[in-house]
């Protein structure tokens, strides 16, 4: 199905098409008018912190497009206007220099995809490419987004998804969601982080005097403290499966802080 309409929708890509000034008093003077292609998936990106970005003309687009409502799974061709919302003044910190407005949605076409079934682990681990935590998808760290999926740590998931040409996924259904469970035990966490020392880059927490790549589900440590915790230990991979060397075989859920000691 291919549609052509001027209904509102949201994203960007770059092809110069002209400039213009509207006679409407509330419409900005456009610095440029462009036709852009918006892809069918969202991607993980970093602004002030981790966020999601549209994929426009094959690249990450950090801004929004006024009047455009994005729906995953479609390719879009849009005509948009670029303008200066600050009237030449310096923008606030972390704000974009320019803003974008949808002028016309030229096409909306279902993007080709293939069906996939994904497993998602109950705790995140240090990402491949950033000093951040990533979900464990198909038993390996996944440093991107599954569009429309709201992850909650502490559960084993089986997902139905559509895989698109860029290798990213859009959720179609949650097939199962099972709480990860196991025995209780005590662990210690050192205030320092160290190189993970397993042949892969990254800095790890020190849990029970050894580097540990995983997160402690539900635990928010303060800087410069050592901890002794009561936790629930669970398997990261059910039914005896194993995964990437970057993923520990087990994870922890915080239950109680037994001791907290400040450095110095």
RANORZI-V22866 format. One line per field, one symbol per residue. psi: psi as a letter, one per 30 degrees, with the letter a starting at -180 (. if undefined). burial: 1 if it has 9 or more other ideal C-beta (glycine too) atoms within 8 Angstrom, else 0. Layout:
psi->???
burial->???
//
This chain:
psi->kkljlglkljallkkkflllklfkfgklkkekklklkklflllklkceakakkljkhflkjflljkfkjkjkgkkkjlklkkljfghflkllkgklellkkkekjekjkkkkllkkkkkklfkllkleglilkkljkhglkjhaljkgkjkjlgkkkkkklkklfgfllkkeljeljkkklalklklkklflllkfhgflllklljkhgkkkflljkgkjlllhkklklklkklkfjlhgllakffjlfllkkkekjekkkkl.
burial->000000001111100000000000000101011111111111111000001011111001101011010101111111111111000000000000011111001011101010111111111111100000011110111110111010001111111111110001111001000001000000111100010100000101111000111111101000001111111111111000001001110111110010010000
//
